[in-house]
Amino acid sequence: MHHTVVERELELKLILSPERSFPVPARLSYRSDDPYAVHVTFHIASDHPVNWTFARELLVEGVFRACGDGDVRAWPAKVDGRGVVLMALSSPAGDALLEAPAAQVSAWLERTLRAVPPGTEGEQIGIDDALDQLLAR
């Protein structure tokens, strides 16, 4: 079975306060064998990269309007006239507010949606094949 991987490296900004932020290298990753999820890895070059996984749908929606609750929320904003997507991540270890360039995130999401169109995710998992095999026994 052939799986598609769609990756994009980009620089996010970790927002510490309205006046302070610093750049965080990150990798967006999507795999057709895990079709409902997107993976974000921060500090790619460090010894302890941080990985977050959440629903692709949440990020797609977050480009257009505020969505999500709990650990991951996303919403569009304008900063200095540029479109950005803000992501608020919460974990027992702490909270982070990240800013991503909307154009780069949207272009990457478009590639994931071409690889696995919305509504076809279940076909990617091979759930039907697995059920057929199970029931054939």
C-alpha positions as CSV (number, residue, x, y, z in Angstrom):
1,M,0.0,0.0,0.0
2,H,1.4,3.4,-1.0
3,H,1.2,6.2,1.5
4,T,1.5,9.9,0.7
5,V,3.4,12.2,3.1
6,V,3.0,15.9,2.7
7,E,5.5,18.0,4.7
8,R,6.4,21.6,5.0
9,E,9.0,23.3,7.1
10,L,8.3,26.8,8.2
11,E,9.0,29.3,10.9
12,L,6.4,29.9,13.5
13,K,6.4,32.6,16.1
14,L,6.0,31.7,19.8
15,I,4.1,34.7,21.3
16,L,5.2,35.4,24.8
17,S,3.4,38.7,25.2
18,P,2.0,41.4,22.8
19,E,5.6,42.9,22.6
20,R,7.7,39.7,22.7
21,S,7.8,36.7,20.4
22,F,10.6,34.5,19.1
23,P,11.0,32.3,16.0
24,V,10.4,28.6,16.3
25,P,11.4,26.3,13.4
26,A,8.6,23.8,12.8
27,R,7.6,21.0,10.4
28,L,4.0,20.4,9.4
29,S,3.5,16.8,8.5
30,Y,0.5,14.9,7.1
31,R,0.4,11.2,6.2
32,S,-2.3,9.5,4.2
33,D,-2.1,6.4,6.5
34,D,-3.2,8.7,9.4
35,P,-5.7,10.7,7.3
36,Y,-7.6,12.6,10.1
37,A,-4.5,14.0,11.8
38,V,-1.9,16.7,11.2
39,H,1.4,16.6,13.1
40,V,3.5,19.6,14.1
41,T,7.0,19.2,15.2
42,F,8.8,22.2,16.9
43,H,12.5,22.8,17.4
44,I,13.3,20.4,14.7
45,A,17.1,20.7,15.1
46,S,17.1,20.3,18.9
47,D,17.7,17.1,20.9
48,H,14.2,17.2,22.2
49,P,11.7,18.1,19.5
50,V,8.1,18.7,20.6
51,N,5.4,16.9,18.7
52,W,1.7,17.9,18.6
53,T,-1.0,15.9,16.8
54,F,-4.5,17.2,16.2
55,A,-7.4,17.0,13.7
56,R,-6.7,18.2,10.2
57,E,-10.3,19.5,10.1
58,L,-9.5,21.8,13.0
59,L,-6.6,23.5,11.2
60,V,-8.6,23.7,7.9
61,E,-11.4,25.5,9.8
62,G,-8.9,27.6,11.9
63,V,-7.7,29.3,8.7
64,F,-11.2,30.7,8.2
65,R,-12.7,31.1,11.7
66,A,-12.1,30.4,15.3
67,C,-12.5,26.8,16.2
68,G,-11.4,24.1,18.6
69,D,-11.7,23.8,22.4
70,G,-9.6,22.2,25.0
71,D,-6.0,21.5,24.1
72,V,-5.9,23.0,20.6
73,R,-7.6,26.1,19.3
74,A,-7.0,27.9,16.1
75,W,-8.2,31.2,14.6
76,P,-7.3,33.6,11.8
77,A,-5.9,37.1,12.5
78,K,-4.1,39.9,10.8
79,V,-0.7,41.1,12.0
80,D,0.9,44.1,10.3
81,G,-1.5,43.5,7.4
82,R,-0.4,39.9,7.0
83,G,-2.8,37.0,7.4
84,V,-1.8,34.6,10.1
85,V,-3.2,31.6,11.8
86,L,-2.9,31.6,15.6
87,M,-2.8,28.3,17.4
88,A,-3.2,28.0,21.2
89,L,-1.8,24.8,22.6
90,S,-2.4,23.7,26.2
91,S,-0.8,20.8,28.0
92,P,0.1,19.8,31.5
93,A,3.6,21.2,30.8
94,G,2.2,24.6,29.9
95,D,0.5,26.7,27.3
96,A,1.8,28.1,24.1
97,L,0.5,30.7,21.6
98,L,1.9,30.2,18.1
99,E,1.6,32.4,15.0
100,A,1.9,30.8,11.6
101,P,1.8,32.5,8.2
102,A,-1.7,31.8,6.8
103,A,-0.5,31.6,3.1
104,Q,2.0,28.9,3.9
105,V,-0.3,26.9,6.1
106,S,-3.1,27.2,3.5
107,A,-0.9,26.1,0.7
108,W,0.3,23.1,2.7
109,L,-3.3,22.2,3.8
110,E,-4.4,22.4,0.1
111,R,-1.7,19.8,-0.7
112,T,-3.1,17.5,2.1
113,L,-6.6,17.9,0.8
114,R,-5.5,17.0,-2.7
115,A,-3.7,13.9,-1.4
116,V,-6.8,12.8,0.7
117,P,-10.0,14.8,-0.1
118,P,-12.3,15.5,2.8
119,G,-14.7,12.7,3.3
120,T,-12.4,10.0,1.9
121,E,-10.3,9.6,5.0
122,G,-12.0,6.4,6.0
123,E,-11.0,4.8,2.7
124,Q,-7.3,5.5,3.4
125,I,-7.3,3.6,6.6
126,G,-8.4,0.4,4.9
127,I,-11.1,-0.2,7.4
128,D,-13.3,-1.8,4.8
129,D,-10.5,-4.3,3.8
130,A,-9.8,-5.1,7.4
131,L,-13.5,-5.8,8.1
132,D,-13.9,-7.9,4.9
133,Q,-10.9,-10.0,6.0
134,L,-12.3,-10.3,9.5
135,L,-15.8,-11.3,8.4
136,A,-14.4,-13.7,5.8
137,R,-12.8,-15.9,8.5
